[in-house]
Amino acid sequence: MEMSEKLNFACDYAKGAHPAIMRQMMDTNMLKTTGYGFDKFSESAKNRIREACGCKDAVVEFLIGGTQTNAVMIDAFLKSYQGVIAAQTGHISTHEAGAIESGGHKVLTLPQQSGKLSIEDVEQYLEDYYQDENHEHMVMPGMIYLSQPTEYGTLYSRDELQAFRNICDKYDLSLYVDGARLAYALASPANDVTLRDLAKLCDVFYIGGTKCGALFGEAVVIPDPGKIPHLFTIIKQHGALLAKGRLLGIQFDELFRDDLYLRIGRPAITAAERIQKALQEKGYRLYFETPTNQIFCIMENRALERFGEKVEYGFWEKYDEDHTVIRLATDWGTTGEEITALIDAL
């Protein structure tokens, strides 16, 4: 990094890809393969993911980004008159430009606590819906959408996911987990949810690549292969099918070789822990502590102006007239040099 270059902690997808992926992309660059994900690399990647999830018959498909994945899968699972329950701060509720609504499904938002949906709030919402004599005139809830980790870097426990599973079984809903940053959840010491747990408890989830070491791409996992027939065709119908599918297959084949995906998030967690500690030692206030790779800090506006001259950060929300909540995000490739430079900038 050039010393005159501005530090970038604004997001966790600013870097390219893990060196192992780049090497394999170059080594296979001149090969000719079948398109649309029917190549040997994609098939190998799907089998590695099935093995990691302990689900040998699971449907695994690769899509190019998180918004496309959410829009396609929510539309595939829901009937035309159904909506999806999500936290007010959920990605589909805030930062997907109405993609879900554009597909014909309302996002049914509920309050959040540190980015998380409350099991009690969801159950109360469903009870109220079915007790309302006019519920046939209303959007029917058909899915619960969670993120692991959440938009605030927080985690759902295995017991919480089991409780959501129980609610879904009770009310005939699908459970969908957005894993855009899943590698950072899996690497966190505070996490007790494994890929096998997700495969056991979810109707559908995805394994994030874009934010977790890939150039681009996400891997959708549907544990029950009979749940959504003709998913390949549905993906194409939504314009989300990549002709050069091997570009996705190669990346996930590398991410799931020798458990790389389970390890790739550790540098980000270590970096985030160092930065949170430094912020506190230097007298800054954390918005709250998070166990993954996103750090939320309250900064005085005049200090933030000076800080912004050296560091790219993410604006999160206005705290009050004189303070702003910002986000700093580490990633799989965050270096010790970058961390030290950030701490110096503080």
N, C-alpha and C positions, 0 to 999 in steps of 0.2 A: 504494500500500500504506500503510495506517495504521501509524504507528510503533509503536503498542501491539500490533499484530497479530503473532502468532507466525509466524516464517518457516517455510515448508513445503518441505523438501527430502526428504520421506519417499518420494516416488515420482515418476514422470514422466507421470502422467495426472491430476494434481490440477486443472490448468487446463481451461477449456472447449475451444474450438476456434479455429483460425487465423481471423483476421478475414475473409479471402476466403471461407471456408466459411460463416461466419455471415451475411455479406452475401448470398450466393447462396441460403441457406436462407430468409432473409427475403423476398428478391425473388421467390422461387418459391412462397412459402407458400400462396397461394390458388389455385394451379393444381390442376386435377384430372388425375391421370395414371393409367395402368394400374398395377396392383399387382404385387407379387412380383418386382420387378426387370426387368419388361418395358417400362419407360418409356424415354424418349429420353435422359434423363440417365445412366441405368445403362448403356445401350448405348454412349453416347459414352465413358463412363469405361472400359468394357471394351476398347474400341478403343484408347484412349490407353495403357492398360496393356499391351495386346498389342504396340503399337508400341515402347514403352519396353523391353520384354523381347525385341524382335526375333523375335516368335513369333506370326505373323498368325493362326494357326489354334488358338491355345491356348484352353482352357476357362477362363473367369474367372467366379467366383461370389463374392458378398459375404455375409459372415456378421457377426453383431453383436459377437462378442468372441472372445478368444483361446482360452479353454477350450472353448467350443462348436466352434470351428474345429478344434482338435486332436482332440477327441472324434469329430467327424463324419468327418474325413478319415482318421484312423487306422482307424476302423471300416470306412470305405468301401474302403480298400486291403487290409486284412488278411482272411484267411480265418478261420473261427471258431476254429481250433486254433493260430493264430499270435499271437506277441507282438511287442513293439517294443523294440529296444535303445536305451537312453538313458543319459546320465551320471547318477550318483547325485544330482547337483544340478540336473538338468534340470527344467524347469517341470512336465512331465507326471509326474515322479517325486516331486515335493515339494508343489507349491502348487496342485494341481488336485483335491484332495479325493477322489482315487481315481476320477476321471471316466473314465479309460481302462479301468480294471479293471471299473467299473460297466457299461461297454459290452461286457465279455466278453473283453478282451485284457489279458494280463499285461504290465507294464512290466519289462523285463529290464535291471536296472541294472548298470552297470560303473563302476569307479573313474574319478575325474576329476582333471585337472591344471589348476588355475585355471579350472574350469568346463568344460573341454574333454574330449571323448572322445579316447582315444589310438587311432590307427589300428592299432597293434600289438596293443593289448588286444582290440579288436573282432575282428581276424582270428584271434587265438588263441582267443577265445570260440567263434567259428564252427567252427574246426578241431576244438576239443574236443567241441562238440556233435555233429558228424557222425561223429567217431571213437568216440563212446559207443554201444555196442551197444544200449543202451536208449533211444536218442533218440526213437524213435517213441512212447515213453511220456511224453515231455517236451514242453513248450511250444516250438513251432518258431519260431525268429526269422524274421520276415517283413519287417522294416523297420528302418532306422536313422534315429533322430530326432536332429537337431542344432538348435541355436539360433544365429542370427547377428544380433546378438552373443549370447554366452552369458549365463547368469544372473549371471556374474561380470564382465560387460562386456568379455570377451575376444573375439577374432575368429579364425575359421578363414580360412586363406589359400586362394587358388585351387588351389594344388597339393594342399593337404590335402583340399579338396572333391573334386578329381579322384581322389585316392587312395581316398576313401570310395565314389566312383562305381565305381571298378574293383572294390572288394570287393563292392558290390551286384551288379554284373554277374556276378562269379564265383560268387556264392552265390544268385543269383536273389532279391534283396531289393529293396525300394523305398527310395529316399532321400527323406526329408522334412525340409525346413528350416523351422523356426518363425521367422518374421520379425517378431515382435511389436515389436521395436525396430529394424527394418531401416533406417529413415531415419538412425539414429545410426551404424550401421555404414557406410552409404554415404557419410556426411559425414566419417568419420574419415580423417586422412592415412595411418594405418597400414593401411587397407583396400585390397585389390587385387581384390575380388570385385564384379562388376557385376550388374545385373538380368539382362543377357544371359547371364552365366556361370551364374547360378542356373537360368535357363530351359534352358540346355544340359545341366547336370549333374544336376538334380533331377527326380524323378518328380512331385513336388508341393512347392510352397512357398507361404507366404503373406506378403503385404505388410501390415505392421501400420499401422493407423490410430489406434486408441485411444490409444496412447502417443506418436503421431507427428503430432499436429495435428488429428485428427478428434475430433468429439464421442464417437463410438463407431464400431466397424466394422473388419473385416479383409477383404482381398481375396485369395482363393485362386486360384492359378495352376497349372493342369495343362497342361504344354506339349504333351503328346500327347492330342489330343481323343478318341481311342478307348480311352484307358486305363481310365476309369471311366464306363461308360454310365449314363444316367439319374441323374446326380449331383444334379440339381435335386430329383428325387423323394426321393433319399436324405436330402438336407438337410431336406426337409419331414418325412420320417419321423422324424427326430430332434428335431422341434420347434424347429428352428433357422432357419426361413424367416420373414423379416420381411414382413408384408403390405404395409406402406408402404415398399417396397423402394427407392423413389426417394430416401429419406433417406440411404441408403448410396451410391446412385449419384451424387447431387449432391456428396457429400463427396469421393469419389475422383475425380470429374471435375475438381474444383478442385485436388486434390492433384497430379494429373498434367497440369494445364495449365501450360505454360511451365516445365516441369521443377521445379515447386515442391517435389515430394517429394525430389528430389535435393539441394535446398538447405535444406530446412526443419530439418535436424538440426544445421546448422553452429553456431548460437548455443549449443546445448547442449554441443558439443564444446569450443568456446572457453571457456565458463563452467567446465566440468569441469577443463580445463587450468589455469585461474587458481586454482581452489580447491585442486587437488592441490599446486600450487606453494606456495600460502599455508600449507597444512598442514605441508609439509616445512620451510618457513622458520620456522614457529612451534614447531617441535620435535615435532610429532605424527608417529606412525609410520603409514605406509600399510601395509595388509595386503598389497597388491601394487599396482603401477601398472596402470591400465587405459587403453586408447586410446579409449574411448567415453564415455558420459554417466553412468556409475555409478562412484562413488568409495568405496573401502572403507578405513576408518581404524580403528586400534586406539586406544581411549580408556580412560584410567583411570576407574574407576567413579565416584569422587567428583567428578571433573571433568565426567563425562558427566551427572551429576545436575544440575549447574549449567547445562551446555550445553542440556539438555533443557527448561529453563525458557524458553529463547528460540527454540529450533529444533525443529521436528518432523523426526525422522530415522527411518530404518528399522533396527530391530534385525536383526543378521545372525546372529551366533553368539557364544557365550561363548568368550573367548580363554583366560583363566585365572581364578583366584579374584578377581583385582583388576582385570581388564581385559575389555572387551567390543569385539567387532568391529561397527561400525555402517556403514550404507550411506547416502550422500548422493547423490541423483539430480537431475541438471539436466534441462531439457526444452527444447523448441523455443521456448518463450516466456520462458525465464529472462532476467531483466533485469540490467543493470549495477548497479542499486540493490539488487537482491536479493543479488547476489554480494558487494557491499561490506558489506552488513549482516551476511551470514554470516561473512565474514572478521573483522569487528569482534567478532562473538559468540565467535569462537575466542580 
